[in-house]
Amino acid sequence: MANLQLGEAALDGVIAKLRSGLPARVAAINSESPDDITITPPSESDIYFGGVTAIPRAPAFIVFQLPTDGEHEGEGSHSFIWLADIGVAVVEEDFDRQRLARKLLRQVRAVAEVIWDDAPKERLQDGAFHIQFVRDDPGPVQEPAAEESFWRAMHIAIFRVRSYEG
């Protein structure tokens, strides 16, 4: 029987990889940065599966499946060869818009490097999925609501995920 719940498993794999790898990757990026701008990984409760209606604090990541042209590439001997795009929306905030731009780029770099480079390299879970970084799309910028408020913005890191049959 074909497994048609691959999207959920791939999203769970991305979240697991982010939770385990971000602290070390963020520390490395902060240590090599030539300025005083630092990033922090989101807390466990600020990495979301699918959509959310409000984000109470940043940084926050939202992991979701994007629409694709085809649900699968073909059939293997035991299952579909599944293909999908997964987005990781990276939300960040800062009092200064220029600092915000740098923080977003560094957060997206951390996300891409964790998903791509951390063990298992270019894979999710036990190797059932191959994953590759496709691009980073800038999202909207939210102006401060008051003088003492933060600027808030989002970038979406997009990955292509393909299932493998053992």
Buried (B, 14 or more C-beta within 10 A) or exposed (E): EEEEEBBEBBBBBBBEBBBEBBEEBBBEBBEEEEEEBEBBBBEEEBBBEEEBEEBEEBBBBBBBBEEBEEEBEEEBEEBBEBBBBBBBBBBBBBEEEEBBBBBBBBBBBBBBBBBBEBEEEBBBBEEBBBBEBBEBEEBEEBEEEEEEEBBBBBBBBBBBBBBEEE
